[in-house]
Amino acid sequence: MRILITGGTGFVGSRLIARMQPQGHEFVVLTRNAEKARRKLGMDTFRIIEWDTRSPIPPDAFQGVEAAVNLVGESIASKRWSSQQKKKIINSRVEPTRALVDGINAHAPQCRALVSASAIGYYPVNHPEPLEEESEPAAGFMSEICQKWEAEAERVNESTRLVIVRIGVVLGRGGGVVGRLMPIFKAGLGGPVSDGSQMMSWIHLEDLAGILSRGLKEDSMRGVYNAVAPHPVTNREFSKAFAKALGRPALLPAPAFMLRATMGEMADIVLDSQAISGRKVQEEGGYSFLYPRIEHAMNEIAGRS
C-alpha cells in the first residue's frame, strides 16, 4: 500500500515505517522539517512533504494513498501543564487530525483505512476493575484530549474504515518512558513511585507497531482498540523488572509530594492507577503479542533477549 503518515519521525511512527517498508509498503511522510525527516528515516523513504500542521495538507500528498495513519501530537510530558501548554497539547492533536480527515474526505476517495492514535487517558483512573473499550470516559484534562482527538478522526467519510487505537505507556529502546528512566536505573537510583501500588497499562513498542500495521491492513478491524499488553503491572513490579533486566537495584522510591512539587498536575500521570483491558485487540483484532509480560519486554529493551 501507499500510506500517508503524520508523526512519522516520532518514536512510534519511525518504528512503524521501519517495520512496514521492507514488506513493500510506501510511505508519504508529512513533516514540519523535511531535511530532518530524511536524516532520521533514510533516503529510501518514498516521499517526504513539508507541512505546517496548522495548514491544509497539500492535495497532491493524497495521490495514490490507500491508507493513512495519524500519530501526530505534542508530548504531554515535555513541560508543566500551564493553561497555555494544555491548549498547545490539545491543538497539536485536534488541528492536524482535522486537516488529515478533511484531506482524505476531499482528495482521497481511494483511501480504504485511517488508523488514528488516541490514549488510555480517555478512561477514568483508580478504577477497581480493568476497563474496556465501551467504558465511559473520565472527566479531566487527559480524557478531554482523547475525546476531542477521536471526535476529529470520526469525521472521516464512511468509505474509509476507521480504527482508533488507545495507546498505553509505550516501552522501547531509545525513547519514551524508558529513554527518560534508563540513565537513572543504570546508575542504580531507580525505584517505585510513591508506594508503587498504582497499576500501569503498558505496551512494547514492537507490539504497538504490530497493532498499527494490522489496523492498516486488516479489513476486519474497525472501531476502537486498546493497545496495551495483556498483563498490566504495578509501578513496583515495573521498577523491579526494569532494574533486574539491567542488573541493578531498585530501592529508592520517589515520594509523591516531591513529584507534585516538581511536576504539578502532570504528576497524576504516574501517581494514578489505570488497569486497561487488551482483550479486544487479541480476540477481535487477531493480534498475538510478542511481549505479553513486563519481564519479556524489559529483557528485550536491556538487550538480554
Disulfide bonds with the S-S distance in Angstrom:
none
